[in-house]
Amino acid sequence: MRFSLELDETLGQVWTPDEIANEMAREAFALIPNVKKILDPACGPATFSKAINQLGFKEIELICYDVDPRMYNFTSHINQKIGLKSETRNQDYLLDSSLENSFDLVIMNPPYIRQELIERETKEYYHQYLGAKLGVSIDKKSNLFALFLLKGILDLAPNGIMCAIVFDAVQNSAYGKKTLSILSEYAELISTKTVATPFDNVLIDAQILIYKKREKKITSIIQYQESKNNLFIPLENLLKSRRGTALPKRAPFLADTGDKYYKYSSPFFIKQNRLEGLVIKPDQRIYLTNSDLEKIDGFQDWMNERLEKYNLSENKKFVKPVKGSIAFNYYIRNAPRHLWNKDNIALSDNFYVSETKGDFPTEVAWLLLNSDQYLNRLTASARNQGNGLRKLQLYEYKNVLLPNWNLLSDVDIAELFDLSKDLIQSGAESKKIQELASNIVKKLMDL
Ligand SMILES: C[S@@+](CC[C@H](N)C(=O)[O-])C[C@H]1O[C@@H](n2cnc3c(N)ncnc32)[C@H](O)[C@@H]1O
């Protein structure tokens, strides 16, 4: 390993491989040959300093930022060693409002930090500052890297170049698309390139984006509005989704036919690959302790003993069952599908469990969600886990842009409702449902 300090994931630390950093620096410098002032707002272990140094430009000045004192020390040291005219600052780049219109080149691999993990007050400040400067409201769900892109453009001088490597969430999420739309008002996209899984131990793809800042802001051609009339809208505008039932450990909760209290167990569903069709049938039973169950003679002691065997404290017995009409297993191998929870039983936490928003019939949603047009979009947003396995995080699932079923006419919805009910009743094969659904989406939504 070229750098022995441990990565601090809370700071979004992943390093750009040297070959990619070198290529980014080369391409950026080719676009702006008389570059003088350069900014690396998230420098890490001097990755871009070294790449820039290799190009042998003399009259340049590099300003680096990193909140991690280790990276600050390391980069200061390297920049001095290689003789770059530079200044390294151990501070939060997003809080430095003194840099507007200052740089010929901004080169970066910004930290990928989910918005939930950013301290609330700091996040509010970021949003306020960028929103006011850019004259837009920034999507509250924006990952930190999106804010770096926006501030990067703000801090570029007109005609300056920004070259950034970012996680491909920038293309696959609603907040990412909004960010790109804002960027396109302030800068022209010169090139974009996908790089397959460039970062060590991170199984996601990245994009290298190169922008040239405009002399004057234009009004975006690709306006992103969260309108009810959009053809594509984030899944979370169509469905209320959450993770299924979380058991602290499975074994003490799973019921066995020989158990003394078996008849008090509840149906549960874990494994979709044994299922024929798309209608859930319970494949397990579990003990869902509640006040009624606790009144049954001997049950409490019996359950406590089981928990103790697995080092779980007594209060862990209260599991909150998660039920819902539509289930989606977020570990995707080859056949992603949405299952129908006919008997409204509790589902395991390998599923996202959803209901529709508004009064759109859940049965129709289930049918449409099983079309190629919907499933392909979900699969495309999932992250590669190796060996043909992909995983879709809950926030990624919620952000996937899907065809907007609210645009269907009432007559079409009524017909689809009857069809979905029939398919559920007859326990139709998944292949047949998928084919039917894909044809319907093609015909009614022209997709
Ligand atoms: C994805 S790493 C990139 C490091 C390096 N540029 C590279 O490409 O190898 C992002 C860096 O940003 C730093 N960072 C995180 N939040 C920051 C902030 N608010 N301001 C400045 N730096 C930050 C992290 O400590 C980390 O070193």
The ligand as an SDF file (V2000), in Angstrom:
LIG
                    3D

 27 29  0  0  0  0  0  0  0  0999 V2000
  -12.2750   10.8490   -1.7180 C   0  0  0  0  0  0  0  0  0  0  0  0
  -10.9270   11.4430   -0.7780 S   0  0  0  0  0  0  0  0  0  0  0  0
   -9.8700   11.9580   -2.0840 C   0  0  0  0  0  0  0  0  0  0  0  0
   -8.4540   12.1260   -1.7120 C   0  0  0  0  0  0  0  0  0  0  0  0
   -7.5020   12.4030   -2.8470 C   0  0  0  0  0  0  0  0  0  0  0  0
   -7.8080   13.6440   -3.5090 N   0  0  0  0  0  0  0  0  0  0  0  0
   -7.5240   11.2840   -3.8470 C   0  0  0  0  0  0  0  0  0  0  0  0
   -8.2000   11.4420   -4.8470 O   0  0  0  0  0  0  0  0  0  0  0  0
   -6.8700   10.2580   -3.6540 O   0  0  0  0  0  0  0  0  0  0  0  0
  -11.6360   12.9040   -0.1220 C   0  0  0  0  0  0  0  0  0  0  0  0
  -10.8280   13.6320    0.9350 C   0  0  0  0  0  0  0  0  0  0  0  0
  -11.6090   14.7410    1.3910 O   0  0  0  0  0  0  0  0  0  0  0  0
  -11.4070   14.9310    2.7680 C   0  0  0  0  0  0  0  0  0  0  0  0
  -12.5840   15.6710    3.2800 N   0  0  0  0  0  0  0  0  0  0  0  0
  -13.7600   15.1690    3.7640 C   0  0  0  0  0  0  0  0  0  0  0  0
  -14.5960   16.1770    4.0780 N   0  0  0  0  0  0  0  0  0  0  0  0
  -13.9510   17.3370    3.7650 C   0  0  0  0  0  0  0  0  0  0  0  0
  -14.3000   18.7170    3.8400 C   0  0  0  0  0  0  0  0  0  0  0  0
  -15.5180   19.1000    4.2930 N   0  0  0  0  0  0  0  0  0  0  0  0
  -13.3910   19.6430    3.4430 N   0  0  0  0  0  0  0  0  0  0  0  0
  -12.1720   19.2660    2.9860 C   0  0  0  0  0  0  0  0  0  0  0  0
  -11.7880   17.9760    2.9020 N   0  0  0  0  0  0  0  0  0  0  0  0
  -12.6570   17.0200    3.2700 C   0  0  0  0  0  0  0  0  0  0  0  0
  -11.2200   13.5330    3.3210 C   0  0  0  0  0  0  0  0  0  0  0  0
  -10.4850   13.5480    4.5260 O   0  0  0  0  0  0  0  0  0  0  0  0
  -10.4710   12.8350    2.1690 C   0  0  0  0  0  0  0  0  0  0  0  0
   -9.0760   12.8510    2.3900 O   0  0  0  0  0  0  0  0  0  0  0  0
  1  2  1  0
  2  3  1  0
  2 10  1  0
  3  4  1  0
  4  5  1  0
  5  6  1  0
  5  7  1  0
  7  8  2  0
  7  9  1  0
 10 11  1  0
 11 12  1  0
 11 26  1  0
 12 13  1  0
 13 14  1  0
 13 24  1  0
 14 15  1  0
 14 23  1  0
 15 16  2  0
 16 17  1  0
 17 18  1  0
 17 23  2  0
 18 19  1  0
 18 20  2  0
 20 21  1  0
 21 22  2  0
 22 23  1  0
 24 25  1  0
 24 26  1  0
 26 27  1  0
M  CHG  2   2   1   9  -1
M  END
$$$$
